[in-house]
Amino acid sequence: MDSNHENAMIILKAMVEGSRRRGNGDVIRKLTNLGCDEINNAVPCLEKMKLVKTLPDVNKVLFDFFNVTLLPEGYQYYHDNFEKIESY
């Protein structure tokens, strides 16, 4: 698993467990302790997997998006993968 995919899973897990359906880059940074570049590189991975949807940001000062919204598929992916790991 490459680092972008690993960071994408960290973001997904943090958003679900933190009860954050939507969050901007600062919220994600606080939830995950990832840096701006790590977040910017990981979010497209979540989008390609169709687990989140982003709202673009025209300013792009720190982050390449305005906010990230978890899709129902993101919650399902979390429940299918992370809950099994934690239940052992």
C-alpha positions as CSV (number, residue, x, y, z in Angstrom):
1,M,0.0,0.0,0.0
2,D,1.5,3.4,-1.0
3,S,1.7,6.3,1.4
4,N,-1.1,8.2,-0.3
5,H,-3.5,5.2,0.1
6,E,-2.4,4.8,3.7
7,N,-3.1,8.4,4.4
8,A,-6.4,8.2,2.7
9,M,-7.4,5.4,5.0
10,I,-6.3,7.4,8.0
11,I,-8.5,10.3,6.8
12,L,-11.5,8.0,6.2
13,K,-11.1,6.3,9.6
14,A,-10.7,9.7,11.4
15,M,-13.7,11.2,9.8
16,V,-16.0,8.3,10.5
17,E,-14.8,7.8,14.0
18,G,-14.8,11.5,14.7
19,S,-18.4,11.7,13.5
20,R,-17.4,14.2,10.8
21,R,-19.6,13.8,7.7
22,R,-17.9,16.9,6.2
23,G,-14.7,18.7,7.0
24,N,-12.3,21.2,5.5
25,G,-8.6,20.7,5.4
26,D,-8.0,22.2,8.9
27,V,-10.5,19.8,10.4
28,I,-8.9,16.9,8.7
29,R,-5.4,18.0,9.8
30,K,-6.6,18.2,13.4
31,L,-8.2,14.8,13.2
32,T,-5.3,13.1,11.6
33,N,-2.1,15.1,12.4
34,L,-1.2,14.8,8.7
35,G,0.4,17.7,6.9
36,C,-1.2,19.7,4.1
37,D,0.7,17.9,1.3
38,E,-0.1,14.5,2.8
39,I,-3.8,15.5,2.9
40,N,-3.8,17.0,-0.6
41,N,-2.2,13.8,-2.0
42,A,-4.5,11.4,-0.1
43,V,-7.9,13.0,-0.8
44,P,-7.8,12.2,-4.6
45,C,-7.3,8.6,-3.7
46,L,-10.6,8.7,-1.6
47,E,-12.3,10.4,-4.6
48,K,-11.1,7.7,-7.0
49,M,-12.5,5.1,-4.7
50,K,-15.8,7.0,-4.7
51,L,-15.7,7.2,-0.9
52,V,-15.8,11.0,-0.6
53,K,-16.8,14.0,-2.7
54,T,-14.9,17.3,-2.6
55,L,-16.0,20.8,-3.2
56,P,-13.2,22.6,-5.0
57,D,-11.6,25.7,-3.6
58,V,-10.6,28.5,-6.0
59,N,-8.1,30.0,-3.5
60,K,-6.1,26.8,-2.8
61,V,-3.9,28.5,-0.2
62,L,-3.2,25.3,1.9
63,F,-5.5,22.7,0.5
64,D,-6.6,21.8,-3.0
65,F,-10.3,21.6,-1.9
66,F,-12.8,23.6,0.1
67,N,-14.2,20.6,2.0
68,V,-14.5,16.8,1.9
69,T,-17.9,15.1,2.3
70,L,-18.1,11.4,3.2
71,L,-20.4,9.5,0.9
72,P,-22.5,6.5,2.0
73,E,-19.9,4.3,0.2
74,G,-17.2,5.7,2.6
75,Y,-19.2,4.6,5.6
76,Q,-19.8,1.2,4.1
77,Y,-16.1,0.8,3.2
78,Y,-15.2,1.7,6.8
79,H,-17.7,-0.8,8.2
80,D,-16.6,-3.6,5.8
81,N,-12.9,-3.1,6.5
82,F,-12.1,-1.4,9.8
83,E,-14.7,-2.8,12.1
84,K,-13.6,-6.4,11.2
85,I,-10.0,-5.5,12.1
86,E,-11.0,-3.9,15.5
87,S,-13.3,-6.8,16.5
88,Y,-10.5,-9.4,16.8
